[in-house]
Amino acid sequence: MRAEHEQAVALQGGTDVYVEVNFGRLRPVSLLDLTRVDELRGIARENGTVRIGAGSTYHEMIENLEKDAPALVIASRTVGSPPIRNRGTIGGNLGSASPAGDCHPPLLAAGATIEIASANETRLVPVEDFFVAPKRSVLRPDEVIMAVHVERATGPQSFSKVGVRNAMVIAVCSFAIAFQSESGRVGTGIGSAGPVPLRALEAERFLEGHLAESRRWDTAAPLEESVVARFGELVAAGARPIDDVRGTAPYRRHALGVLARRSLIWCWNEYAGRPR
Amino acid sequence: MKVTCTVNGREQSVDGVAEFESLLQFLRDHLGLTGTKNACEQGECGSCSVLLDGTLVCSCLVGAGQAEGRVVTTIEGITDGEDLDPVQAAFVEVGAIQCGFCTPGLVMGARDLLERVADPDDEEIREALAGNLCRCTGYQKIIDAVHSAARATF
């Protein structure tokens, strides 16, 4: 059906699409309601990964993913209000491909893969290759986002965002971090501070290297202040922010450094407190 | 296009709905159910809150066509007689109303909360109603009203 109606705008809960329609910024030839497609619904565990159907709402993710994708759950809790979280979906968030989308940093940090299907084929795209420009992704007109696959969390994760109030805000900037203690991997995701959501690759490499060299995964000893500070600097340096109505580029870079340092400390304290 | 759905317990079938009309426009303009208010049209204010298959949603962000075959409950449908719903009664009693524009949305949101949490604390009420804007009352009386409704129904 998607292939026969390439000009149609696909929508899930409508929380992005209908704002555009109501304000006259979008007058698509037709709308394709994906909320009725059963294949897009549901959250399923398969060995070490979890498959999150594209039609999963923020509310459903909050209810079902606390253990397996904690940063995504925290991010989902920050989205809009209850009626928005009842309608908005992970697939819709990805489809809109806003640099400020709240799902994106946690998915980058957790190394998620996006399952995309057309009438002819299904392809898997790493989330870091999914976004190409503000509000643009690799999704082709004949394709539909089916699901998101994410490795189940084996270590602490966090998500934080800066905004003018707790509810109902688009992030000025946001940051997610995910520790995979079984593999020694540290993932990061930066939101609202670049043309697309970004990973802070140098910060990840620095921290992974430090944790491995100092055998920190085994000792869980507190991190030196210099390590925390360096991590914050590298995350801030990894952003590519601009000035806009929500904040200036220097503010975003500064705030990201703060979020990164705090997130690192929160997660490391949590890791140190876990039974090993 | 033609849209058929159940609104407040009655099946409604309406022809001539434009493809991009929202559920809010469908309810107000085609069915004359103006208790559901139209304000921001971007999901920020909560004044258009209704239940769609029992789930609280902003009707301005739901396509009219997305309601096809579904069950919609608006503020007009929460009581069937002369008596007020306990949440409405509490809003009146406590004085959580000034101009009244936001009240239908707040009542829908508060009822949804009380369905899930019988006796919510301040924090839970604030979180549940974070997407409902009131420009008159300063929210304290609204929170008092939800507590009062909880006591009345608990």
Interface residues (C-beta under 8 A of the other chain):
Chain A: L11 G13 G14 T15 Y18 V19 V21 N22 F23 R27 P28 S30 L31 D33 T35 G80 S81 P82 P83 I84 N86 R87 N166 A167 M168
Chain B: E19 F20 S22 E41 Q42 G43 E44 G46 S49 T55 L56 V57 C58 C60 L61 V62 G63 G65 Q66 G109 D112 L113 E127 A128 L129 A130 G131 N132
